[in-house]
Amino acid sequence: MNLNSRYKQATKEALWAFGLTILYIVGWCVFAYGLPNTKGFFDFPLWFEFSCFYLPILFTAIIY
């Protein structure tokens, strides 16, 4: 693998990481500010469960 192809691969991975980070922040904001303040499955507020429990699990599965 020459130097140019390594830079191309590193750029591609950096763009994916940046895009996923922006998508995660948007998802967190939508769940945190867009869901009602009702109780969820674990007796936390629904917005908290989606923002702090389910979204990280979803993104871990996406990245895997």
The first five atom37 places (N, CA, C, CB, O) and aatype in JSON, in Angstrom:
{
  "aatype": [12, 2, 10, 2, 15, 1, 18, 11, 5, 0, 16, 11, 6, 0, 10, 17, 0, 13, 7, 10, 16, 9, 10, 18, 9, 19, 7, 17, 4, 19, 13, 0, 18, 7, 10, 14, 2, 16, 11, 7, 13, 13, 3, 13, 14, 10, 17, 13, 6, 13, 15, 4, 13, 18, 10, 14, 9, 10, 13, 16, 0, 9, 9, 18],
  "atom_mask": [
    [1, 1, 1, 1, 1],
    [1, 1, 1, 1, 1],
    [1, 1, 1, 1, 1],
    [1, 1, 1, 1, 1],
    [1, 1, 1, 1, 1],
    [1, 1, 1, 1, 1],
    [1, 1, 1, 1, 1],
    [1, 1, 1, 1, 1],
    [1, 1, 1, 1, 1],
    [1, 1, 1, 1, 1],
    [1, 1, 1, 1, 1],
    [1, 1, 1, 1, 1],
    [1, 1, 1, 1, 1],
    [1, 1, 1, 1, 1],
    [1, 1, 1, 1, 1],
    [1, 1, 1, 1, 1],
    [1, 1, 1, 1, 1],
    [1, 1, 1, 1, 1],
    [1, 1, 1, 0, 1],
    [1, 1, 1, 1, 1],
    [1, 1, 1, 1, 1],
    [1, 1, 1, 1, 1],
    [1, 1, 1, 1, 1],
    [1, 1, 1, 1, 1],
    [1, 1, 1, 1, 1],
    [1, 1, 1, 1, 1],
    [1, 1, 1, 0, 1],
    [1, 1, 1, 1, 1],
    [1, 1, 1, 1, 1],
    [1, 1, 1, 1, 1],
    [1, 1, 1, 1, 1],
    [1, 1, 1, 1, 1],
    [1, 1, 1, 1, 1],
    [1, 1, 1, 0, 1],
    [1, 1, 1, 1, 1],
    [1, 1, 1, 1, 1],
    [1, 1, 1, 1, 1],
    [1, 1, 1, 1, 1],
    [1, 1, 1, 1, 1],
    [1, 1, 1, 0, 1],
    [1, 1, 1, 1, 1],
    [1, 1, 1, 1, 1],
    [1, 1, 1, 1, 1],
    [1, 1, 1, 1, 1],
    [1, 1, 1, 1, 1],
    [1, 1, 1, 1, 1],
    [1, 1, 1, 1, 1],
    [1, 1, 1, 1, 1],
    [1, 1, 1, 1, 1],
    [1, 1, 1, 1, 1],
    [1, 1, 1, 1, 1],
    [1, 1, 1, 1, 1],
    [1, 1, 1, 1, 1],
    [1, 1, 1, 1, 1],
    [1, 1, 1, 1, 1],
    [1, 1, 1, 1, 1],
    [1, 1, 1, 1, 1],
    [1, 1, 1, 1, 1],
    [1, 1, 1, 1, 1],
    [1, 1, 1, 1, 1],
    [1, 1, 1, 1, 1],
    [1, 1, 1, 1, 1],
    [1, 1, 1, 1, 1],
    [1, 1, 1, 1, 1]
  ],
  "atom_positions": [
    [[0.85, -1.17, 0.0], [0.0, 0.0, 0.0], [0.9, 1.24, 0.0], [-0.97, -0.01, 1.23], [1.71, 1.43, 0.91]],
    [[0.76, 2.06, -1.01], [1.61, 3.24, -1.08], [1.02, 4.38, -0.25], [1.78, 3.68, -2.54], [-0.08, 4.27, 0.29]],
    [[1.77, 5.48, -0.16], [1.41, 6.6, 0.7], [0.11, 7.27, 0.25], [2.53, 7.62, 0.72], [-0.71, 7.65, 1.08]],
    [[-0.08, 7.41, -1.05], [-1.28, 8.07, -1.56], [-2.55, 7.28, -1.24], [-1.16, 8.27, -3.07], [-3.56, 7.88, -0.87]],
    [[-2.51, 5.98, -1.36], [-3.69, 5.18, -1.06], [-3.98, 5.17, 0.45], [-3.5, 3.74, -1.57], [-5.14, 5.08, 0.85]],
    [[-2.94, 5.26, 1.27], [-3.17, 5.35, 2.72], [-3.85, 6.67, 3.08], [-1.84, 5.21, 3.48], [-4.72, 6.69, 3.95]],
    [[-3.46, 7.76, 2.44], [-4.11, 9.05, 2.7], [-5.56, 9.04, 2.22], [-3.35, 10.18, 2.01], [-6.43, 9.61, 2.88]],
    [[-5.82, 8.4, 1.11], [-7.2, 8.28, 0.63], [-8.06, 7.5, 1.63], [-7.24, 7.59, -0.74], [-9.18, 7.9, 1.93]],
    [[-7.53, 6.4, 2.13], [-8.26, 5.59, 3.1], [-8.48, 6.36, 4.41], [-7.5, 4.28, 3.38], [-9.56, 6.31, 4.98]],
    [[-7.46, 7.06, 4.86], [-7.58, 7.85, 6.1], [-8.6, 8.97, 5.93], [-6.22, 8.43, 6.51], [-9.35, 9.26, 6.86]],
    [[-8.63, 9.59, 4.78], [-9.61, 10.65, 4.51], [-11.02, 10.08, 4.5], [-9.31, 11.34, 3.18], [-11.94, 10.68, 5.05]],
    [[-11.19, 8.92, 3.88], [-12.51, 8.29, 3.83], [-13.0, 7.94, 5.24], [-12.46, 7.03, 2.96], [-14.16, 8.17, 5.57]],
    [[-12.12, 7.39, 6.07], [-12.5, 7.03, 7.43], [-12.8, 8.27, 8.27], [-11.39, 6.22, 8.09], [-13.72, 8.25, 9.09]],
    [[-12.04, 9.34, 8.06], [-12.29, 10.57, 8.8], [-13.64, 11.18, 8.41], [-11.17, 11.59, 8.56], [-14.35, 11.7, 9.27]],
    [[-13.99, 11.13, 7.13], [-15.29, 11.65, 6.7], [-16.43, 10.82, 7.26], [-15.37, 11.67, 5.17], [-17.45, 11.38, 7.66]],
    [[-16.28, 9.51, 7.31], [-17.3, 8.66, 7.92], [-17.44, 8.97, 9.4], [-16.95, 7.18, 7.73], [-18.56, 9.07, 9.9]],
    [[-16.34, 9.14, 10.1], [-16.38, 9.45, 11.53], [-17.05, 10.8, 11.77], [-14.97, 9.45, 12.13], [-17.85, 10.95, 12.69]],
    [[-16.73, 11.78, 10.95], [-17.33, 13.1, 11.08], [-18.83, 13.04, 10.8], [-16.65, 14.1, 10.13], [-19.62, 13.62, 11.54]],
    [[-19.22, 12.34, 9.74], [-20.63, 12.22, 9.41], [-21.43, 11.51, 10.48], [0.0, 0.0, 0.0], [-22.53, 11.94, 10.82]],
    [[-20.87, 10.43, 11.02], [-21.56, 9.7, 12.09], [-21.65, 10.54, 13.37], [-20.84, 8.39, 12.38], [-22.64, 10.45, 14.09]],
    [[-20.64, 11.34, 13.63], [-20.69, 12.23, 14.8], [-21.79, 13.26, 14.65], [-19.35, 12.92, 15.0], [-22.55, 13.51, 15.6]],
    [[-21.89, 13.88, 13.49], [-22.96, 14.86, 13.25], [-24.32, 14.19, 13.35], [-22.79, 15.52, 11.87], [-25.24, 14.75, 13.95]],
    [[-24.47, 13.01, 12.78], [-25.73, 12.28, 12.85], [-26.09, 11.92, 14.29], [-25.65, 11.01, 12.0], [-27.26, 11.98, 14.67]],
    [[-25.1, 11.55, 15.1], [-25.33, 11.23, 16.51], [-25.81, 12.46, 17.27], [-24.06, 10.67, 17.15], [-26.74, 12.37, 18.07]],
    [[-25.18, 13.6, 17.03], [-25.57, 14.83, 17.72], [-26.98, 15.24, 17.32], [-24.58, 15.96, 17.41], [-27.77, 15.64, 18.18]],
    [[-27.3, 15.13, 16.05], [-28.66, 15.45, 15.59], [-29.66, 14.49, 16.21], [-28.75, 15.39, 14.04], [-30.72, 14.93, 16.68]],
    [[-29.36, 13.21, 16.24], [-30.25, 12.23, 16.85], [-30.44, 12.49, 18.33], [0.0, 0.0, 0.0], [-31.55, 12.36, 18.85]],
    [[-29.37, 12.84, 19.02], [-29.47, 13.12, 20.44], [-30.37, 14.33, 20.68], [-28.08, 13.36, 21.04], [-31.22, 14.31, 21.57]],
    [[-30.18, 15.38, 19.89], [-31.01, 16.59, 20.06], [-32.48, 16.31, 19.73], [-30.49, 17.72, 19.16], [-33.37, 16.8, 20.42]],
    [[-32.73, 15.54, 18.69], [-34.12, 15.21, 18.33], [-34.78, 14.41, 19.46], [-34.18, 14.41, 17.0], [-35.92, 14.7, 19.84]],
    [[-34.07, 13.42, 19.99], [-34.65, 12.63, 21.08], [-34.76, 13.43, 22.36], [-33.82, 11.37, 21.32], [-35.75, 13.32, 23.08]],
    [[-33.76, 14.25, 22.67], [-33.76, 14.98, 23.93], [-34.79, 16.09, 23.95], [-32.39, 15.56, 24.19], [-35.41, 16.33, 24.99]],
    [[-35.01, 16.76, 22.84], [-35.91, 17.9, 22.83], [-37.22, 17.63, 22.1], [-35.24, 19.07, 22.2], [-38.13, 18.46, 22.15]],
    [[-37.35, 16.51, 21.45], [-38.53, 16.25, 20.65], [-39.51, 15.25, 21.25], [0.0, 0.0, 0.0], [-40.65, 15.15, 20.8]],
    [[-39.08, 14.51, 22.27], [-39.97, 13.51, 22.86], [-40.68, 14.07, 24.08], [-39.17, 12.24, 23.24], [-40.15, 14.97, 24.74]],
    [[-41.86, 13.56, 24.39], [-42.58, 14.06, 25.56], [-41.91, 13.62, 26.87], [-44.05, 13.57, 25.54], [-41.04, 12.75, 26.88]],
    [[-42.32, 14.24, 27.93], [-41.72, 13.99, 29.24], [-42.47, 12.89, 29.98], [-41.71, 15.28, 30.07], [-42.74, 13.02, 31.18]],
    [[-42.82, 11.81, 29.29], [-43.51, 10.69, 29.92], [-42.5, 9.66, 30.39], [-44.52, 10.04, 28.93], [-41.32, 9.72, 30.04]],
    [[-42.95, 8.72, 31.19], [-42.07, 7.67, 31.71], [-41.81, 6.62, 30.64], [-42.68, 7.02, 32.96], [-42.69, 6.28, 29.85]],
    [[-40.58, 6.12, 30.62], [-40.2, 5.09, 29.67], [-40.19, 3.72, 30.31], [0.0, 0.0, 0.0], [-40.75, 3.51, 31.39]],
    [[-39.54, 2.79, 29.65], [-39.49, 1.4, 30.08], [-38.77, 1.23, 31.42], [-38.81, 0.54, 29.02], [-39.19, 0.44, 32.26]],
    [[-37.67, 1.97, 31.61], [-36.87, 1.86, 32.84], [-37.27, 2.89, 33.89], [-35.4, 2.02, 32.51], [-36.53, 3.12, 34.84]],
    [[-38.43, 3.5, 33.73], [-38.99, 4.48, 34.65], [-38.22, 5.8, 34.66], [-39.03, 3.91, 36.03], [-38.37, 6.61, 35.58]],
    [[-37.39, 6.01, 33.65], [-36.78, 7.31, 33.42], [-37.67, 8.08, 32.46], [-35.32, 7.17, 32.85], [-38.55, 7.48, 31.83]],
    [[-37.47, 9.38, 32.33], [-38.21, 10.1, 31.29], [-37.87, 9.52, 29.91], [-37.88, 11.61, 31.33], [-36.74, 9.1, 29.65]],
    [[-38.86, 9.5, 29.03], [-38.7, 8.87, 27.73], [-37.58, 9.52, 26.92], [-40.0, 8.95, 26.95], [-36.82, 8.82, 26.25]],
    [[-37.46, 10.84, 26.97], [-36.41, 11.53, 26.22], [-35.03, 11.1, 26.72], [-36.56, 13.06, 26.34], [-34.1, 10.98, 25.92]],
    [[-34.89, 10.86, 28.03], [-33.6, 10.44, 28.58], [-33.24, 9.04, 28.14], [-33.63, 10.51, 30.11], [-32.1, 8.76, 27.78]],
    [[-34.22, 8.15, 28.16], [-33.96, 6.77, 27.73], [-33.52, 6.72, 26.28], [-35.19, 5.9, 27.93], [-32.55, 6.04, 25.95]],
    [[-34.23, 7.42, 25.4], [-33.85, 7.39, 24.0], [-32.51, 8.06, 23.76], [-34.92, 8.05, 23.15], [-31.71, 7.55, 22.97]],
    [[-32.24, 9.17, 24.42], [-31.0, 9.9, 24.2], [-29.79, 9.19, 24.77], [-31.1, 11.28, 24.79], [-28.72, 9.18, 24.15]],
    [[-29.94, 8.61, 25.95], [-28.77, 8.08, 26.66], [-28.66, 6.57, 26.68], [-28.8, 8.57, 28.04], [-27.59, 6.05, 27.0]],
    [[-29.72, 5.85, 26.36], [-29.66, 4.38, 26.35], [-29.74, 3.82, 24.93], [-30.79, 3.8, 27.2], [-28.83, 3.12, 24.48]],
    [[-30.82, 4.14, 24.25], [-31.11, 3.5, 22.97], [-30.26, 4.04, 21.82], [-32.57, 3.66, 22.64], [-29.83, 3.27, 20.96]],
    [[-30.01, 5.35, 21.8], [-29.2, 5.91, 20.71], [-27.76, 5.39, 20.73], [-29.2, 7.43, 20.79], [-27.25, 5.04, 19.66]],
    [[-27.08, 5.33, 21.88], [-25.73, 4.73, 21.87], [-25.72, 3.27, 21.44], [-25.11, 4.85, 23.23], [-24.8, 2.83, 20.75]],
    [[-26.73, 2.52, 21.85], [-26.81, 1.11, 21.43], [-27.01, 1.03, 19.93], [-27.97, 0.39, 22.17], [-26.38, 0.2, 19.26]],
    [[-27.87, 1.88, 19.39], [-28.1, 1.91, 17.94], [-26.83, 2.25, 17.18], [-29.19, 2.92, 17.59], [-26.51, 1.59, 16.18]],
    [[-26.09, 3.25, 17.63], [-24.88, 3.64, 16.91], [-23.76, 2.63, 17.09], [-24.43, 5.0, 17.38], [-22.93, 2.47, 16.19]],
    [[-23.72, 1.95, 18.22], [-22.75, 0.87, 18.36], [-23.04, -0.23, 17.36], [-22.75, 0.3, 19.79], [-22.12, -0.79, 16.76]],
    [[-24.3, -0.55, 17.17], [-24.68, -1.57, 16.19], [-24.37, -1.1, 14.76], [-26.17, -1.92, 16.32], [-23.92, -1.9, 13.93]],
    [[-24.61, 0.17, 14.47], [-24.32, 0.71, 13.13], [-22.82, 0.64, 12.85], [-24.83, 2.18, 13.02], [-22.41, 0.22, 11.77]],
    [[-22.02, 1.03, 13.8], [-20.58, 1.05, 13.6], [-20.02, -0.36, 13.5], [-19.89, 1.8, 14.73], [-19.07, -0.6, 12.76]],
    [[-20.6, -1.29, 14.25], [-20.14, -2.66, 14.2], [-20.4, -3.26, 12.85], [-20.8, -3.5, 15.27], [-20.07, -4.43, 12.62]]
  ]
}
